[in-house]
Amino acid sequence: ANNKYTEAVAEAVEACAEDTVGQTCYICMDDGSKEGLVRACACRGTAGFGHVSCLVRQAQVAVQQGLENEERCIALHRVKRWYICRLCEQHYHGAVSSALGWACYKTYFGRPEGDHLWELALQILCGSMQEDKIGRLAILEPIAGRLARETERHPHKLSQLLYVRSQVADCLAQLGRNDECLALRRLNYEAGPTD
C-alpha cells in the first residue's frame, strides 16, 4: 500500500502540475515547491489547492476528532474528507481521488477486527479507482481470498466478504468477464443473509 500511495501521489502532482503553478496550499499556506500541489474538485480561482499530505492529515484529524469525542456517527460522517473537498463539498476525481483513496486505505488497514473504518477505507479505495478497473481488480481479488479464509474462523466478517466480492464482480462485468462475474454473484447470493 505504501508504494501504491507514493505512485498515486506522484501521478496526482504530475496531473495537476500545470494548473497549480504559483499557487499555495490552502491548509498549510506553503507553496508547492517541495511536494507539489493538487486540485481535483470543483473549486475555482485560487481556492482548493493543497498538498496531498495536507489533505490526508486533514482527513485523519477529522476522523480522529470524531472518534475521540466518542461520536461514532460523527466520525463516520467525517470520513467524507477522504473523498469530498472541505471547501466546495464536491468529490475529488482522477489521480487526486486515487491518491487519497490509497492514503485512506493505508491509514486504516491495520485496524482491529470488526472495525468499520477498515471497511470504509476499502470502500473509499474502490470508489477512487473507478477508472482503473484492472488495478482495482488486482487489489480486490487477493483481499476477497483473504476474507474468505478469515470468514471461516470469524463469521462476523461475512459482510466485508460480500462487499468485496460484489466489487470484484462489478469489475469483472465492466471488463466483459461475465461468466466470472455471475459465479461471484451466485456465491454472494448463497452466502448472504437468510432472513
Solvent accessible surface area in square Angstrom, and as a share of the most:
residue,aa,sasa,rsa
1,A,63,0.49
2,N,94,0.48
3,N,117,0.60
4,K,94,0.40
5,Y,36,0.14
6,T,88,0.51
7,E,94,0.42
8,A,7,0.05
9,V,23,0.13
10,A,61,0.47
11,E,108,0.48
12,A,0,0.00
13,V,32,0.19
14,E,137,0.61
15,A,73,0.57
16,C,13,0.08
17,A,49,0.38
18,E,158,0.71
19,D,100,0.52
20,T,12,0.07
21,V,118,0.68
22,G,78,0.75
23,Q,43,0.19
24,T,62,0.36
25,C,0,0.00
26,Y,41,0.16
27,I,60,0.30
28,C,63,0.38
29,M,137,0.61
30,D,68,0.35
31,D,64,0.33
32,G,21,0.20
33,S,93,0.60
34,K,190,0.80
35,E,64,0.29
36,G,12,0.11
37,L,4,0.02
38,V,1,0.00
39,R,62,0.22
40,A,10,0.07
41,C,18,0.11
42,A,38,0.29
43,C,10,0.06
44,R,185,0.67
45,G,59,0.57
46,T,108,0.63
47,A,44,0.34
48,G,5,0.05
49,F,4,0.02
50,G,0,0.00
51,H,11,0.05
52,V,0,0.00
53,S,51,0.33
54,C,21,0.13
55,L,5,0.02
56,V,15,0.09
57,R,142,0.52
58,Q,24,0.11
59,A,0,0.00
60,Q,44,0.20
61,V,51,0.29
62,A,16,0.12
63,V,1,0.01
64,Q,84,0.38
65,Q,86,0.38
66,G,0,0.00
67,L,55,0.27
68,E,119,0.53
69,N,84,0.43
70,E,157,0.70
71,E,64,0.29
72,R,127,0.46
73,C,100,0.60
74,I,61,0.31
75,A,1,0.00
76,L,58,0.29
77,H,114,0.51
78,R,62,0.23
79,V,5,0.03
80,K,39,0.17
81,R,31,0.11
82,W,1,0.01
83,Y,76,0.29
84,I,24,0.12
85,C,1,0.01
86,R,115,0.42
87,L,80,0.40
88,C,34,0.20
89,E,80,0.36
90,Q,91,0.40
91,H,115,0.52
92,Y,15,0.06
93,H,107,0.48
94,G,31,0.30
95,A,28,0.21
96,V,1,0.01
97,S,16,0.11
98,S,26,0.17
99,A,0,0.00
100,L,0,0.00
101,G,0,0.00
102,W,15,0.05
103,A,1,0.01
104,C,1,0.00
105,Y,17,0.07
106,K,82,0.35
107,T,46,0.27
108,Y,13,0.05
109,F,78,0.32
110,G,75,0.72
111,R,81,0.30
112,P,95,0.60
113,E,101,0.45
114,G,38,0.37
115,D,28,0.15
116,H,88,0.39
117,L,7,0.04
118,W,14,0.05
119,E,31,0.14
120,L,45,0.22
121,A,0,0.00
122,L,1,0.00
123,Q,63,0.28
124,I,16,0.08
125,L,1,0.00
126,C,2,0.01
127,G,39,0.37
128,S,16,0.10
129,M,14,0.06
130,Q,82,0.36
131,E,148,0.66
132,D,70,0.36
133,K,59,0.25
134,I,126,0.64
135,G,17,0.17
136,R,6,0.02
137,L,10,0.05
138,A,65,0.50
139,I,26,0.13
140,L,0,0.00
141,E,77,0.34
142,P,85,0.53
143,I,14,0.07
144,A,15,0.11
145,G,28,0.27
146,R,67,0.24
147,L,0,0.00
148,A,34,0.26
149,R,144,0.53
150,E,28,0.12
151,T,22,0.13
152,E,148,0.66
153,R,163,0.59
154,H,55,0.25
155,P,98,0.62
156,H,106,0.47
157,K,15,0.06
158,L,53,0.26
159,S,67,0.43
160,Q,10,0.04
161,L,6,0.03
162,L,31,0.15
163,Y,53,0.20
164,V,0,0.00
165,R,30,0.11
166,S,36,0.23
167,Q,26,0.12
168,V,4,0.02
169,A,1,0.01
170,D,43,0.22
171,C,0,0.00
172,L,5,0.02
173,A,41,0.32
174,Q,92,0.41
175,L,60,0.30
176,G,51,0.49
177,R,96,0.35
178,N,94,0.48
179,D,124,0.64
180,E,77,0.35
181,C,12,0.07
182,L,86,0.43
183,A,55,0.42
184,L,32,0.16
185,R,97,0.35
186,R,137,0.50
187,L,83,0.41
188,N,25,0.13
189,Y,191,0.73
190,E,131,0.59
191,A,38,0.30
192,G,13,0.12
193,P,109,0.68
194,T,141,0.82
195,D,172,0.89
